[in-house]
Amino acid sequence: MAIEFPSDIPAISKQLLDFMMQHGGELPAHTRATLLEYGQHPSPVERIVNSAEALYAVKGELGKEGRDMGAKLAQFAAGFGWHGMSERGIAMSAALQRIGGYSPPPGTSWPDAESDPAPLERFLEKTEDEPAAPPPAPPPAPTPGE
């Protein structure tokens, strides 16, 4: 079984909208918020590329539908080379398909997980793991006569 990849912008845009309506509630809150933000962007390029990156950033937390949607978006963006997604998009799509248990194309194999591209920092959830640094100490009081 293989993923059916859309062939045009209206088809991928509709699939993304359908995915958000049916599965948006299953996503981590920060990913859902990112997809809703970019889903309103007037540029389909921005919508597709940034939605692919947002889903890829949480690839380990996605269900089948999320992995499939991310793979479709990344592959679609790679096909056009949008925002440097030529090689990155192919690698992201391959990683999502590998994680999803899909077979690689005949005569090939999926790349090892160690070679998966790192998620972009801006799509990762912001956490407050470290306490804030204490404020700097006030300067010493001047000594008389200085």
N, C-alpha and C positions, 0 to 999 in steps of 0.2 A: 504494500500500500504506500502511496506517495501523496504528498500535498499537491493540490491543484493550485497553481500560481495564476493570479489574474494577469490579463494582458494589457489593460489600459487604466488610466487614472480614474475614470468613473467607477470601474469595477472594484479597484482596491479601496477607493474612498467609501463606497457602499459597504464593503466587507468590514472596514474599520468601524464605521458607524454601527453596523449590526453587532459587531463584537462588543463595543462599548455598551450598547443597550442590553445585551444578553448576559455579559460577563463582567462588566465594569465593577460590580459590587464585590467580585471575588479578588480584585487586585489590591495590593498594598495601597493605603490611602495616598501616599505621596506619588505613586505611579498613576493612580486614577486621576489625581489633580493635574498632573502633567499632561496626560492624554486629553483631558477636558480642555486645558488651556490651549494646546496645540491643535486640537480638533476644531477650534474656532478660527484658526489662522487662515487668512484668505489664500495663501499660497499652498497648493497641494504638495509642492516639494517640501516645504517646511513641515507640513502635517505628516507626511509619510516618513521622512528621515527622522524627525524627532520622536515620533511614535515608535519607530523601530528601535531607536536608542533607549527609550524609556522602558520598553518591554525587555530588551536585552539586559538592561542593568539589573533586573530582578529575575533573570532566567531560572534560577533555582527555586523560586517561589511560585512560578506559573504552573497552571494546569495545562492540559493538552491544548485547549483553545487559545490560550495566551501564547504558548510556544509556537503554535501554528501561525497565529496572526503575526507575531514578531518575525518569523522566518519569511513569511510572504512579503512583509513590508521591507525587510532588509534586502531580500533578493530583488524586489522591484526597484528599490533605490539604486542597487548595484548595477542593474541593467542600464541605467541612465548615467551612472557615475556621479550622481548628485552629491554635493558636499564631500567629496573624497570617499564616497561609499563604494567605489568599484571593488577593491580587494576587501575592505573592511566589511562591507555588506554581505559579500559571498561567505566570508568566514563566520560572520554572525549567524547567517541563515544555516550554514552547515552545523554550527554548534547547537542551535536550537533543534534542528532535526535529529542530530545525534542524541541529544538529551531526551528527545521525544520517542526514541526507539525506532525511527525510520531507517530503512536500508539505504545505503549510499547508492548513487547512480551505478549502473552496471559497469564493471571493470575498474571501479575506484573504491576508495575507502575514506571514511571521515577522518579529518585531522584529529590528532590527539588533543585532549582537553587542555594540556599545557600550552598549546599554541593558539588557544582561543584569544581573541582580542580582549583587552581589559575594557570594562564598561567606562564610559565617560563620567568623570567625577560629578558633573552637574546633574546627572540623572540618578545619583545615589541618594538615599535618604540621609538627611542631615541628622546627626546624633550629637548628644551632649555627653560624650563619654568622659571627658576630662573636665575637672572643675576649673572655673575661671581663675586666672592668675590673680594673686592678691595685688591690691594697688601698690604702686611704688612707695617706698618710705619717703617721708618729707625730708627736704634738705636739712642738714644740721643748722642749728641756730648760730648766727654769727657771734664770735667772741668779742667781748668789749675791746675796743681799741683797734679793731681791724677795719 
